[in-house]
């Protein structure tokens, strides 16, 4: 594998994981959003990755998917978004799961940085020879 191909693979991983971290941050920011433009609670977003083949392999983000799990229901009769029984539908976001995903994305990001540094070190040594 050429040096540049390795750099492209690691760089695509950096881009994909940065996008994943942005989506996780958006999920966490909307953990209490009970009403969006479609009058529904915010629905958790998931990032979909796909391996990229061909001349420049790597990983790419191919889209976002809404988590189909049910919304949480909390009794809060004073809330303006409460239904007739006094329950409010909250987003289907679990903060602990989101933080776990954030740690995973951060570690993947760091692994790609380490790969880039290793490739850079090998190229430097090859030039010294």
N, C-alpha and C positions, 0 to 999 in steps of 0.2 A: 504494500500500500504506500502511495506517495505521501510525502509530508503534508502537502496541501489537501489531499483527500481526508486525512486524519483531522486536520484543522477544521475542514468543512463539517465533518461529522460532529465534532465536539461543539462547534459554534451553533449548529442546528439544535443540539441538545440544550445549550444555554438559552437560546431564543424560546424553545418550547417550554422549558421550566420557568422562565421569567413570565411567560403568558399564563401558565398554570398558577403561579403565585399571585398574579394580578386578579385572576378569577376567584381564588380563595379569599383574597382580601375583600373583594366585592361581596362575596357570600357573608363574610363576617360583618361587614359594614351594614348589611341589610337584615341582620338577625331579628330585628324587631319591626320590620316594615310590614305592616298589616294590609296595606292597600297600594297597588301599583296602578298603572294606566288602565289595565283591564279589570280593575276592582277586585283583584285577587291578591292574596299575600304573595310576597316575593317567593319564588321557587328556586331552590339551590341549583347552581349551574355546575356541570361537569365538563372537563376538557377531554376531547377525543384526539388521541395521537395516532399516527400511522407511520410505518417505516417508509422512507423514501428510497427508491431503487434507482439504478441508472448510473450516469456519469458522475453525479454528485450525490452519494448516498447520505443518509442521515435520518432524522425524524422531523415530522412536520405536524402542525396542528391542523386537523381537517374540519374541526367544528366544535360547537358547544351543544351539550344535551341537557335538557332540564331533568332533574331528578324526579321520577314519578312517585316517590314515597308520599304518603298522606301528610297534610298539614297538621301541626299540633293544635290542640284545642285547650284553651285556658279560660277558666271562669273569671270574668271581669265585667260585671253588668254595667259599670260606669263608663266603659270604653265606648266611644261613638261607633266603633266597628263591631260591637257585640250583636249577636243575633237575638231572636225573640226569647231564647232561654238564658241569655246573659253570657254566652260563650263567644270568645274571640278566636278566630283562626290565625295562628302565627306561622311564619315560614317553616319549612321542613329542614331547618339548618340545625345541626348539632355542633356547638362550638368546639367540643373536644375532638370530634372527628375532623373538623376543619383545621384545628391546630396540628393534629397528627399529620394531615395531608401537607400542611405548610412545612413541617419539619422534613418530611419526605422530599418535597420539591426543593427545599434548600440544600439538602444533602446531595441530591442529584445535580443541582447547579454547581455545587462545590466539586463534585467528582469530574464534571466537564472542565472546570477551570484547571484541576489537577492534570487532566489529560492534555490540555493545551500547553501547560507548563512543561510537561514531560516531552511532548513533541518539539517544543521550542528548544529544550535542552539538548535533545538528540540532534537537531539540525545544527545547533551551535557547535557541538562536538564534531559533527561531520565536516563542518567548514574549517575547524581547526586542524583536522587531519589533512 
